[in-house]
Every structure is written in C-alpha cells, then in structure tokens.
Amino acid sequence: MAITAKLVKELREKTGAGMMDCKKALEATDGDIDKAIDFLREKGMASAAKKADRIAAEGLTHVEIDGNTAVLLEVNCETDFASKNDQFKELLVKIGKGLLANKPETVEAALEGTVEGEKLEALINNAISTIGEKISLRRFTIFEKTDNDAFGSYLHMGGTIGVVTVLEGTTDEEVAKDVAMHAAAINPRYVNREDVAEDEVNREREVLKQQALNEGKPANIVEKMVEGRLGKFFEQIVLVEQAFVKDPDVKVKKFVADKGASVKTFVRYEVGEGMEKREENFAEEVMSQIKK
C-alpha cells in the first residue's frame, strides 16, 4: 500500500509521534493505521495524542464591557487562518457575554456556565466541529469599577494583544484607552513600584551592587549608585514609572494625574505567550521527507 502524506499526517495526529517514526511504522505495517498505532506504542513512540492535545497557540484576545463590569479573555486555536474566521470571532463575543453574566472564577467553572441557554463547553465544541481545529478558552480576567471610574480597552492588530485598564478618579474612557495602548506597546508588569515583590527588588539590587563593584567603584558610593540604577529597573517594569508612549517627556503617573486620575489596575494578554508555538505546513513537510 502506498504511504501517502495524508496517511502519515493522520497517524501523527492520532499518536503524537514524530513524522519519520510514523512513516516507518506505516511501512512496517503495510499502511494499516491501527497496526501502526500499536507498532508505535510498543516502541514507546506514541503519546496517543488526539485533537484535544494539539498545541493551540494562535487565536485572539477579546474585550466585552457591560456597564461597570468588563472582561478580557483569550481564546486559542491552531492556526492564524482559523482566528480570522467569522464564526471564531462570533464565538469570542458569546464567550465574553457569558463570562460577564456568570462571573466565574476559573476556566473550569466558565465552561460549566451557560450562554444563550447553551453550555459554554458545548458552544466551544460545536465551533471545533465546524472549524475543524482545537479551540480553547485559555484565560480571562473580570474587572469591576464604580460610576466614577473608567475602563480603557485596546486590541492590537485585531486582538493579538489585548489590554484592559481601570482608572480611578475619571470617567474619561479615552484617557484610560491611552494607558491601555501604552501597556500594549511597552509591556509593563506591575502598576506601582510597591507591587514589585521584595525578593525581586533585592535580587536586582544585589546584581547592581556587584556590577558597580566590578566596575571598580568605591564601596562608599556603591549604595547610592545602586539606588539610582534601581530607578531604571522600575522604569522598565512598572507602568506608572514609565515614559508615556505618546509623550516620552511625561511619565504615565503624571499623564493620568493631570487628568485627576490614578491607575487602579491593568491586565495585558498577548496571544500564545508562554506557550510553545508550532508552525508547520504538514503536507509540504511530510512530502519532502517521504521523497528522500
């Protein structure tokens, strides 16, 4: 039986084994995919990976706002092509509305909730069947504010990066959006200096101290140098300490203070961050290997 690229791809998706291992297994079993699965399992090469185990590191972030409640969420799929599908985008809206209505605390709880009378998990599974890729709700954050505060939301390039900010002391959503755009571009990790863990600050302080000593600086001025350099460290990771992206002469803290406001919180999601991305053209890759 001819060992086709399609057959190799199917075995690879069912077992998670390497492409060449799949090709060899099919050759050894005359193209019988069930026997090939057993062949790979016997040799410890199969992980019995199903569609649900594929890496889904593409997708989009999305923001839904309803009055004084907002949600930022990330939904993953396997390819950039699928994330551009209208049904995928409609799914994001439905998930967002469901999260706002149910306010679950975990993804597991969210999947048990209902959206328009349908269980969220079933809604996602239906989309998987139609689109043909693994789709998963990866994470979400729900925000609450008062009538005297403002939400700012920004989606970069349609949702590859999503940010929500909450500003206290102003209802100006444009100001809050400007801060969200800044966070999308600069990627701070904390709102205020006080939010940085003491261990992280002490570790940085020790590194800076050793750098100064290695530079041959006198010990009596090293401490002052370290504190000065720590300021640069905070500017890299703390939102309000950073130069505002739209006006680098002004720090974010002053920008919002001039509007009578302060930054309460922000969350920034970048699609696929922290996940292993797999960008492969299976058909071309398989055929090129088979022809060798």
Buried (B, 14 or more C-beta within 10 A) or exposed (E): EEBBBEBBBBBBBBBBBEBEBBBBBBEBBEBBBEBBBEBBBEEEBBEEBEEEEBBBBBBBBBBBBEEEBBBBBBBBBBBEEBBEBEEBBEBBEBBBBBBBBBBBEEBEEBBEBBBEEEBBBEBBEBBBEEBEBBBBBBBBBBBEBEEEBBBBBBBBEEBBBBBBBBBBBBBBBEBBBBBBBBBBBBBBEBBBBEEBEEEEBEEBBEEBBEBBBEEEBEEEEBEEBBEEBBEEBBBEBBBBBBBBBEEEEEBBBEBBBEBEBBBBBBBBBBBBEEBEEEEEEBEEBBEEBBEE
